[in-house]
Amino acid sequence: MAPHEKTDAAPDSRSPFDDLFCGLLPRLYRRAVMLAGTRQSAEDAVHEAYLKLVARPERLLAHPEPYAYAFSALLSAVRDAHRKEVRQVLVDDPDAAGVSGWDGGVERRQGELETLRLLSRLSARQAGVVILVDLDGYTIDQAARIMKVHRGTAARHRTRALDSLRTLLVETKEGGRHEQA
C-alpha cells in the first residue's frame, strides 16, 4: 500500500462543505442565540440553516462571503420558526379554565355546536353583533365601530338577535318536552 493511500476513511472523510460550515458554527451559534433568544431555539435554528445549506453545498462554497450566506440562511430559519410559533393557537388548560368535568370536553363541544346552530338562525349582522358583544366581550360602541354601523343600529341588531334566540330556546325546550311525553 502506498503512503498516500488512506486505510481509514473516517478521519478525513469530511467534505469541504462540512469543514467550512464547522468553522462557521461558533459564530453562527452566538448570533443564533442573539436572534432566537434561547439556547434550544438557537440550536434548532442553526440545524435548520444547516439543512437548508447542505441541500446545495456548492452555493456556500462558491459564495464570496460564506459567513454572510450562512447567516442569511440562519436568519431565514429563525424567521420561519417565529412564524410557526405565532401561528400556533394556545389551548386552554382545562384545570385553569375551571373545567371540572370528566367528559374530556364533550360537553363544551356540544355547547359550541349548539351556539353555532342558534347563531346560524340569525342574520349575519345580528350574529356578528352577538358574537362581538356577548361572546368576545366588546361594548356596543366597539362592536358598532368594528361592524362600521351606527351605535343604535348595532344595539337594535343585538336586541332583535337576543329576542330571536330567546324564542328559539323556548321552542327547543317545548319541542323537547313534547318529544319526551
TORLORO-517353 format. One record per atom (N, C-alpha, C): y, z, x; residue in one letter. Coordinates in steps of 0.1 Angstrom, whole numbers, plus 5000, padded with zeros to 4 digits. Example, Ala and Ser with C-alpha at 12.3 -4.5 7.8 and 13.67 -1.06 7.14 Angstrom:
BEGIN
494350785132A 495550785123A 496750785132A 497850715128S 498950715137S 500050795129S 
***
This chain:
BEGIN
498850005008M 500050005000M 501250005009M 502249925006A 503449905014A 504350025011A 505250065021P 506150175019P 507150155008P 507550035005H 508550014994H 507950014980H 506550014979E 505950024966E 505950164961E 506050184948K 506150314943K 504750354937K 504250464939T 503050514934T 503250594921T 504350664921D 504650744909D 505950694902D 505750644890A 506950574884A 507850674877A 507450794875A 508250894868A 509550924874A 509650954887P 510951004893P 512050894892P 511750774894D 512850674895D 512750574883D 512150614872S 511950524860S 513150524851S 514150594854R 515350584846R 516050454848R 516650404837S 517350274837S 518750304842S 519450194846P 520850214849P 521750274838P 521350234825F 522050294814F 521850444813F 520650494815D 520350634815D 521150704826D 521150654838D 521950714849D 523350724845D 523950614840L 525350614837L 525650714826L 524850714815F 525050804804F 524950944808F 523950974816C 523751114821C 524951164829C 525551074837G 526751104844G 527951134835G 527951074823L 529051094814L 528851224805L 527551264804L 527251374795L 528051504796L 528351554808P 529151684808P 530551664801P 531151554805R 532451524799R 532451494784R 531351424780L 531251394766L 530951524758L 530151614763Y 529851744756Y 531151824755Y 531951834765R 533251904764R 534151854754R 534251714753R 535051654743R 534451664729R 533151664728A 532551674715A 532751814709A 532751914718V 532952054713V 534452064707V 535351994714M 536751994710M 536851924697M 536151814695L 536251734683L 535551794671L 534251844674A 533451884663A 533552034659A 534052114669G 534252254666G 533152344670G 531952314668T 530852404671T 529952334681T 529152414689R 528252354699R 527152274692R 526652324681Q 525552244675Q 526052114670Q 527252114663S 527751984658S 528051894670S 528551944681A 528851864693A 527551804698A 526551884699E 525251824704E 524751714695E 524851734682D 524451634673D 525251504674D 526551524676A 527451414678A 527151334691A 526851404701V 526551334714V 525251264712V 524251324705H 523051254703H 523251124695H 524051134684E 524251014676E 524950914684E 525950954693A 526650854701A 525650784711A 524650864716Y 523650804725Y 522850704717Y 522450734705L 521650644697L 522350514694L 523650524692K 524550404690K 524550324702K 524750384714L 524950314726L 523650254732L 522550324730V 521250284735V 520750154728V 521250134716A 520850014709A 521349884716A 522449894723R 522949784731R 523449834744R 522549864753P 522949924766P 523849834775P 523649704773E 524349614782E 525849624779E 526249664767R 527649674764R 528349784772R 527649904773L 528150014780L 528249984795L 527149914800L 527049884814L 528149784818L 528449694809A 529349584813A 530849624810A 531049734803H 532449774800H 533149824812H 534449784813P 535249824825P 535549974825P 535550044814E 535750184813E 534550244805E 533450274811P 532250324804P 532550454796P 533350544803Y 533650664796Y 534450644783Y 535350554783A 536150524771A 535250464760A 534350374764Y 533450314755Y 532550424749Y 532050514757A 531150614752A 531950714743A 533150744747F 533950834739F 534250774726F 534450644725S 534750574712S 533450594703S 532350574709A 531050594701A 530950744696A 531350834705L 531350984702L 532251014690L 533450954691L 534450974681L 533950924667L 533350804668S 532750744656S 531650834650S 530850894658A 529750984654A 530351114647A 531451164653V 532051284648V 532651254634V 533351144633R 533951104620R 532851084610R 531751014613D 530650994604D 530151124599D 529951224608A 529351354604A 530351424595A 531651414598H 532651484590H 532651424576H 532551294575R 532551224562R 531351264554R 530151284560K 528951324553K 529151464548K 529751554556E 529951694552E 530951704540E 531951614540V 532951624530V 532351574517V 531451474517R 530751424505R 529751514499R 529251604507Q 528251694502Q 528851794491Q 528151814480V 528551894470V 527852034471V 528652134472L 528052274473L 527452314460L 526352364460V 525652414448V 525952564447V 526252604434D 526552744432D 525252824435D 525552944441D 524453044444D 524253104430D 522953094425P 522753154412P 522953304411P 522753374422D 522953524422D 524453554422D 525253474429A 526653494430A 527353454417A 526853354410A 527453304398A 527053384386A 526253484388G 525953574377G 524753524368G 524053424373V 522953374366V 521753464368V 521353534358S 520253624360S 518953584353S 519053464347G 517853404340G 516753374350G 515553374345W 514353344353W 513853194351W 514653124343D 514152994339D 514452884349D 515052914361G 515352814371G 516452714367G 517352754358G 518452674355G 518252584343G 517052594336V 516752514324V 517752544313V 518052664311E 519052704300E 520452644303E 520852654316R 522152594319R 522152444317R 521052384321R 520952234319R 520952194305R 520352274296Q 520352254282Q 521752264276Q 522452364282G 523852384278G 524752264282G 524552214294E 525252094298E 524951974290E 523651954286L 523351844278L 523951854264L 523951974258E 524551994245E 526051974246E 526652014256T 528151984258T 528351834259T 527551764266L 527751614267L 527451554253L 526551604246R 526251544232R 527451574223R 528051694224L 529151724215L 530351644219L 530651634232L 531851554237L 531651404234L 530451354233S 530351214231S 530651184216S 530751284208R 531151254194R 532651254192R 533351284202L 534851284202L 535451154207L 536651134204S 537351014211S 537551044225S 537850944233A 537950954248A 539151054251A 540251044244R 541351124246R 541051274242R 540451294231Q 540051424227Q 539151494237Q 538051414241A 537151474251A 537851504264A 538751414268G 539451434280G 540251554280G 541051584270V 541851704269V 541051834268V 539951824261V 539051944260V 538351974274V 537951864281I 537351884294I 538451954304I 539651894304L 540651944313L 541052084310L 541352114297V 541852244293V 540752354292V 539652324285D 538652424282D 537552434292D 537252324299L 536252334309L 536752354323L 537852274326D 538352274340D 539452384342D 540052434331G 541052544332G 542452504334G 542752374332Y 544152334333Y 544952384320Y 546252384322T 547052424310T 547252294302T 547852304290I 548052194282I 549152104289I 550152164295D 551152084302D 550552004313D 549652064321Q 549051994332Q 548051884327Q 547351914317A 546451814311A 547251694306A 548451724300A 549251614295A 549751524306A 550151584317R 550651514329R 549451424335R 548251484335I 547151414341I 546751294332I 546851314319M 546451204310M 547651114307M 548851154312K 550051064310K 550451054296K 550451164288V 550851164275V 551851284273V 552451294262H 553451404259H 552651524256H 553251644259R 552551774257R 552051784243R 552851754233G 552551764219G 551351674216G 551251554222T 550151464219T 548851534225T 548951584237A 547751654243A 547251764234A 548251844230A 547951964221A 547251924208A 547851814202R 547251764190R 545851714192R 545651634202H 544251584205H 543351704207H 543751804214R 542851924216R 542551994203R 543552014194T 543352074182T 542352004173T 542551874172R 541651784165R 540251794170R 540151794184A 538851794190A 538151924187A 538852034188L 538252164185L 537852174171L 538652124162D 538252124148D 536952034146D 536851924152S 535651834151S 534451904157S 534651974168L 533552044175L 533052164166L 533952234160R 533552344150R 532752284139R 533152174133T 532452104122T 531052064127T 531052004139L 529751964144L 528752074146L 529252184151L 528452304154L 527952364141L 528852374130V 528352424117V 527252334112V 527452204113E 526452104108E 525152124115E 525252144128T 524052164136T 523352284132T 524052394130K 523452524126K 522752514112K 523552454103E 522952434090E 521752344090E 521852234098G 520652144099G 519452214104G 519652304114G 518552374120G 517952474110G 518752534101R 518252624091R 517452554081R 517952434076H 517152364066H 515852314072H 515852274084E 514552224090E 513552334092E 514052454095Q 513152574096Q 512552614083Q 513252604072A 512852654059A 511752574053A 
***
